[in-house]
Amino acid sequence: MTIIQPANLADIVYIDHLRKREGEAIGFIPKQRYEMEIDGRRGGSILIAWENNDPVGFIYATHNRAGVTHIQQVAIQEDARRMERATALVNGVIKQRDYLVSLRCAADLDATKFWEALGFQLQDHVSPKSVYGTGKDKATITARPKRDILRFQKVVGGLWIPLNGLETLSSKIDEEFPNPTIIGSGD
């Protein structure tokens, strides 16, 4: 059984190890950023998936006040994939007040199919950033091929009422107003 729970500072060793192992797929985030998220200096979430008391993956997401969660990284150990653990992590990181979840994913990864299967919709292609940062000598940087990056989004909330809630609301209105009076019918 998979257990999803918030990371603590002791989990940083595992998170950093898996990040290094899956670095080509999930990108680089400094270890200090994880520490800042876990100890509350930032507003994000890091959750760990556990199986038989062993960590098998993590998710790192940031949240804003407008109700948008941005998934920064998701990594599952290779021997623990295709068992709904990443899905559980994604579901666990979404806040009740959220209306939108977004992420970026390299187009050449199998993960694009995972995001589509979870109901995320492709929004656009993000132009690759230059490998040459400000003030860096081009001769000292080994050029990596630029990757096609896809931006996905999924609406998870908002100003809507689920169908069963609508049925309940409709019956309450009928109970309170059994014989409505129509005013201004246009006659």
N, C-alpha and C positions, 0 to 999 in steps of 0.2 A: 504494500500500500504506500502510495506517495504522499508525503506530508510537505506542505508548503508553509514556510514561516519566514519572518523577517531575519535578515542576516545580522550577526553581531560582529564585533571587532575580531574575534577569534576566527571567523569565517574568511577573513581577508586572504589568508594564505591559500585557501582552496580557490577562491575567486580569482586571485592573481595567477595561480597555476593554470586554471582552465582558460583564462583570458590569453595567456601566452601560447597555450597549446592550440587554441582556435583563433589566434590573432589575425590570420589572413581573411577569415570569414567575418569576424565581429569588429575588427579595428582596435585601435589603441586608445585606452583611457588610463591615465595615471593612477597608480595605487592610492595616492593621496585623495583623489576624488571619491573613491569608494569609502575611504575612512571618513571623509567629511559628510557623506550621505548617511552612513550608519550612525555616526554620533550626533546627527541632527543639525549640523551647521549649514546644510542645504535642504531643499524641500523635496528631494527625490525618494525613491524606494528601491531597495535591493532585497529581493526574496531568494531563498535557497530552496531547492527541491531535494527532499531526503527520501531515501529508500533503504529500509533495513538499517537505520542509523548511520547511513553513509550519504554524503552529499553527492548528487548526480547532475546538478545544473543550477544556473542562477539567471535572474533577470534584473536589469537595471533600467529604471524609468524615471523621468522627471515629470513634474506636475506644475501647471500654472494655475493662477487664481480664476481663470476664465473657464475651467473645466476641461482642459486638454491635457492628456497624458501622452508623452512622447517616449516611446520605447527606444532606449539607447543601445542596449545589448541584450541578447538572449543566447545562452550557451548551454547545451546539454552534452554530457560525455558521449562519445561515439557508441559505447556499449549500452547506453541507456536511452537511445533514441527510438522513436516510433511507438511510444507507449503512453502518449497523451500528457507527458510531463511538461513539455513546453506550453501546451494548451492550458494546463493548470496554472503555470506561472503567469501567463498572459492574463488569464481571468483573475488571478490574485492581485495583480498590480493595478487593475482598474478601480478607481475610487467611485463611490456611490454618486458623487456630484458630477462626475465626468460626462460629457456629451460626445467627446471625440477622442479617438486614440490614433496616433500617427507614428510612422517609423520610416526609416530609409533602409534599403537592402540592395546589395549589389545584384545586378541582373544575371550574372553568371552563377549564382548560387541556387541550389535546390530549394532553399528556404522560400523563394518567391512562391512556389506552389503551396507551401505551408500557409503563408499569409493569405493567399487567395482562398484556400480551403476554410480558413477561419472567418471568412466574410470581409476581409479587407479589400478595398478597391484601389486599383492603380490610379493615382492622380496625375503624375507626370514623371518625366525623366529629369534628374538634377544634373546640371552641367558639372563635369568633373573639375575639381580644383587643381590649380597648378601645383606641381611638386616643388616649385621654386618659391619659397616663402620670402617675405620681405627681408632684405638685407643678407640674403644667402648667396654665396657664389655658386653659379650654375655648374662650374667645373668640379665642385666638391660634393655634389649631390648625385647619387646614382638614380637615374630616371627609372621609375616604375611605369608600366603601362597604365594609362588612365582607365578606370572602370566605369561602366555605365551604371549609374545609381538610379534606383526606382524609388519613388515616394508613394507610400500606401497610407490610406486612412480608413477608419471605420467609425460610423456613428453608433454610439452605445447608449445614448440618452437624449434628453431634450424635452421639448414641450409636446409630448404625446402621452396618451394613456393606453396601456395594453388592452387588448380586446376584452379580457375578463374584467378589467377595471371599468371599461366603458359600459359593459352589461350591468355591473353593480351600480354605477352612477345613474344609468338610465332607470333602473328599478327604484332607486331612492327618489329620483325626481318624480316618478309616477306616484309614489307613496305620499310625497309631500304636496303634490299638486294634482289630485285625481281628476278635477274638472277645470282645466285652465280656461281663463277668460281671454279671448283675443281682442286686443285693443288696436284700433286703427287698421282695420282690415282693408281699407281702401274703397269702401262703399260710399 
